[in-house]
Amino acid sequence: MARQYQVDRGKHTKFKVISRWTSYHGNTLGALALSGHTGRRRYYQPLIQHTPHIVPAYCYRCPFGRKPESCDLECADDLEKMILYEGPDSVSAFMAEPVVGATAGALVPKDGYFQKIREICDRYDVLLIVDEVMTGIGRTGRNFAIEHWGVAPDMIVCAKGLGAGYYPVFGVITTEAIHGAIKNGNGNFVHGHTYSQNPLACATGIAVLDYIDRHDLVTRSAKMGAYLLEKLKFLYRHPIVGDVRGLGLFAGVEFVRSRETKETFDPALKINALVSNLAFDKGLIVYPGGGGADGMRGDHALLAPPFIITEAQIDQLVAILDEAIGDISKELDI
Ligand SMILES: Cc1ncc(COP(=O)(O)O)c(C=O)c1O
């Protein structure tokens, strides 16, 4: 859509999409090219197009070695540098997850990050695409996570929550300007798929949105999310818990060999899978992930409980995770 928009408004030279390391946008070749996760790209490497990636907004492992007090949002400035290196006339769009999901475990950017990103995109006539496949539809306590920072993107991609996690449905939301350019340009959006505009998928999406609305579940996600994050801090009693973070009912726990140095575990130990398997045996499903620190190293558990979770169930969730982490710490003798 970004490319067709640029062509249809006469900006034929704009085609590059800049994205970030420590990100995931999908497993088809185009989406994988933009994804910044070494482990997931490795097998496909010779097949994927090279596209520019900037550093992630990863406060716990700041790429610039800053602390929150000394941070000047250098990670956002990295976008401007990349646009200038690549040539603004060649850059079509920048794409990012507002809160990173699978590849790092709920990385929440510092306030001001996306405002600065928006300014930079505007300065160089670059579209801002937010990938809200995980964070959209209330997951972070707002309809869309990008709303936390009062930023209006040019496109939002959303999926998982739209089908409540049960039915395959996705959507791309865009602006009148982009719609208008395509309508007045080619007139057709050249992007058909066998099952696009699927009526059953659309009916499911509408039913889910209606249910969320009627039960005010986005407000609930914000409220229960605050409770979850507070309770998860209990896990800091384990030295292997390096960072606990999140927004709404979207949280991450990052594991380290040393909290002092933030040293990661040897990926061969598969710490994230161990935590996840143990938690599963005890009745809790978490999304394990690795590679957040440098593409291959780093372990975390991502949590995305249902919006109807109760406080008692959150207590139970934390108790199970606490037990699982405790068992593994004992095994590792840490
Ligand atoms: C943030 C994000 N974007 C995109 C995708 C890819 O979606 P799909 O697997 O439906 O292609 C995922 C899937 O996990 C995701 O988490």
The ligand as an SDF file (V2000), in Angstrom:
LIG
                    3D

 16 16  0  0  0  0  0  0  0  0999 V2000
    3.8500   -7.7690   15.6650 C   0  0  0  0  0  0  0  0  0  0  0  0
    3.5500   -8.8110   14.6460 C   0  0  0  0  0  0  0  0  0  0  0  0
    3.4550   -8.4510   13.3610 N   0  0  0  0  0  0  0  0  0  0  0  0
    3.1740   -9.3450   12.4020 C   0  0  0  0  0  0  0  0  0  0  0  0
    2.9900  -10.6640   12.7020 C   0  0  0  0  0  0  0  0  0  0  0  0
    2.7270  -11.6220   11.5870 C   0  0  0  0  0  0  0  0  0  0  0  0
    1.4290  -11.9550   11.4910 O   0  0  0  0  0  0  0  0  0  0  0  0
    1.0480  -13.2550   10.6440 P   0  0  0  0  0  0  0  0  0  0  0  0
    1.7080  -14.3930   11.3600 O   0  0  0  0  0  0  0  0  0  0  0  0
   -0.4180  -13.2890   10.7160 O   0  0  0  0  0  0  0  0  0  0  0  0
    1.5730  -13.0420    9.2880 O   0  0  0  0  0  0  0  0  0  0  0  0
    3.0820  -11.0980   14.0210 C   0  0  0  0  0  0  0  0  0  0  0  0
    2.8520  -12.5320   14.3100 C   0  0  0  0  0  0  0  0  0  0  0  0
    3.1680  -13.1000   15.2680 O   0  0  0  0  0  0  0  0  0  0  0  0
    3.3740  -10.1590   15.0090 C   0  0  0  0  0  0  0  0  0  0  0  0
    3.4890  -10.5100   16.2960 O   0  0  0  0  0  0  0  0  0  0  0  0
  1  2  1  0
  2  3  1  0
  2 15  2  0
  3  4  2  0
  4  5  1  0
  5  6  1  0
  5 12  2  0
  6  7  1  0
  7  8  1  0
  8  9  2  0
  8 10  1  0
  8 11  1  0
 12 13  1  0
 12 15  1  0
 13 14  2  0
 15 16  1  0
M  END
$$$$
